[in-house]
């Protein structure tokens, strides 16, 4: 791509939509010399007989632009005072049997100058000829002047008489008339035939030159319907001087497209734009899809609309590639949208690449054979895991794909087909702004974003954590996301408590784990002093005691190890034992304060706080629990802290059933005897409501029918301040 839009000198009008250029200074495809040679030949032609010039080319090759330039050069050339240019577009007029004929002559008559008496007489003669010709049936071209007498009203002149009058008036003028006819190949076949019939009737008027632009393949097939097997022959009979549209150099197409892309994608973030990947994606595949000036215009028009709304959310290279497939290979684009797994998005491909290759061939078969390899190249560079289907290279899912919201990532994929951000997701620009923002800015954004019903708020927080994690730098640096980490910690327990455990499956991960992973990764980038300061501040004042306890426990396990995990080498531990002890003291004191104030059960993650408190301060926790359960109301509030859910399903189920159970080992670890409490709890269950009623009934059920106790490993972990079994 060019390094700046100034280097292209592009006029946006010459690039957008199916709108052709009108002036030489808009010419980006070097049509000017071709158009000027035709204009000069017409203007300086010495002979008098009429002439039909054809500009032949397929759709999208720039025929209308060439006609506009021919008109420009005729009107501004040295012979301009002796040339009258008349523009006629049959596309604008109705398809009635004589509609095009009358419109054609009407346009010619209206465009004629009236500077001389001869020209004044020419106008009614042409109008009369149009009336006479309109009475002819749709037959062969040669029938234009045969058998007309029977169709004419008494007193009407014959075609021959009219032609002699017109010839006389025209020859007396030292002026050449150029009629430019465009868009013939867009007409229905009956209108194409009608238009050629008109030109056939007037093609030999002296000093008249007709310049017609069309695709000879399309027009030839249309004429063959009326003159079987002779469509192209009739074109050759009528068009005396055919010119084929000049082929635009490939390098010029590239240059114009790059300039247009730079305008659409501006500003390009050089830190995120991989020039090598762009070059490989373009020259390996996209280039073959964009073949003509019209292709460029269509492509840039599409991107100018779709990319504008998504520029901050997607990878620019992937977006351009996907839009190229949408515009030029829609069958392929539909296959991707419908079956992302088959393109390696978030799932494993089949173990047998041959089977995958057969499946992919089903949509490739819809492509022209010369585009198959180019499309495959675009797909492999956009969805790298497809290399395993068409080669022997295997890619794992990369964090960079997630970070950059590549089309091949689960997080990014929907954005390339939705063309808008989900309302429950922060734009990536704001997510990046959170990383190193001030505490006040972070708080403002999160207050605005974390709104809605409980499950909506929970979902937004989880998505934010998912989007943040791959964006975190992995190397030491001066920029710090510690203010963000502190804010995430402070909000975690409140949001996590909104979760409905009856809707969670066995594979759902606690929200705490996502927060801990982000905090741990960020602290790894900073010196010990910064780590100690964050942990100490969180232990002293964070309202989220649950996640603070959990994080502290995992840091302690780096020192002590676990029955299933060895201690982390000392040099790799995040904090020292003195910091852990200091943080433990702070947490013990804060929980004791809540216990004395009677607010411990009001904490969002009260159950986990009690579990970890028991691990750090067992005597105080047991004394508190013993006193607490002496009050019926407090006992009923305590039981939900140990209510857990497992997912139960049978063969054929798509969704498991949430089955409640009590964490009896932790109840016992607080010095409480479930059997002794059973009678009181059963009585309380009769009048309890909601979660308290469910917890009480589950408690009674498990006292009467004990479940298998958690493993010793889980108990040991909990007694050390451990994690959920």
HUTATA-V59029 format. One record per helix or strand. SS is the DSSP state (H for helix, E for strand). FROM is the first residue (numbers start at 1). LEN is the number of residues. Records with the same first field share a line. If there is no record, write none. Layout:
SS: FROM-LEN + FROM-LEN
//
This chain:
H: 5-3 + 12-3 + 24-3 + 32-12 + 63-14 + 80-3 + 90-3 + 99-13 + 117-17 + 141-5 + 149-3 + 159-13 + 184-3 + 189-14 + 216-9 + 231-8 + 250-16 + 275-15 + 293-18 + 316-13 + 330-9 + 340-4 + 353-12 + 369-14 + 384-5 + 399-5 + 410-4 + 415-4 + 428-8 + 439-11 + 454-16 + 482-15 + 501-3 + 511-14 + 528-14 + 545-16 + 570-3 + 577-21 + 600-3 + 606-11 + 618-11 + 632-11 + 664-6 + 674-14 + 690-15 + 712-8
E: 51-6 + 83-7 + 176-7 + 208-7 + 241-4 + 562-1 + 565-1 + 643-6 + 657-6
//
